[in-house]
Every structure is written in structure tokens, then in C-alpha cells.
Amino acid sequence: MELFNHEYILAIKAYQERLPIVCTGDLVKEDSGFVLKNIHNFALDESWKN
């Protein structure tokens, strides 16, 4: 998946701090794998704290 601006910064933070993320999009088959396209609602997943 390709991220820009604020989403990219959140992804780096999630990676560094081992935080889960959530997002929605279109999962499209390409060659032997899948790619998430048209990503939206990208955010850190806060539900795991409860």
C-alpha cells in the first residue's frame, strides 16, 4: 500500500512503537499477491488498550 502525508507519519509511528493500525480499502489481486488500494480511514487502532 502507498501512504502519503499524515498517514505515512502514522505508519512510521505505529512501526516504531509496535502499535496496531486499522484502515479500509480495496484489496486487489496482482500477480501472486494482493495490494490494498484506495486506502481510507487509516488510523492507529486504539481498541487494543481497553
Summary of the structure (lengths in Angstrom):
residues: 50
radius of gyration: 12.1
end to end distance: 28.1
largest distance: 38.8
contacts: 98
relative contact order: 0.28
helix: 32%
strand: 44%
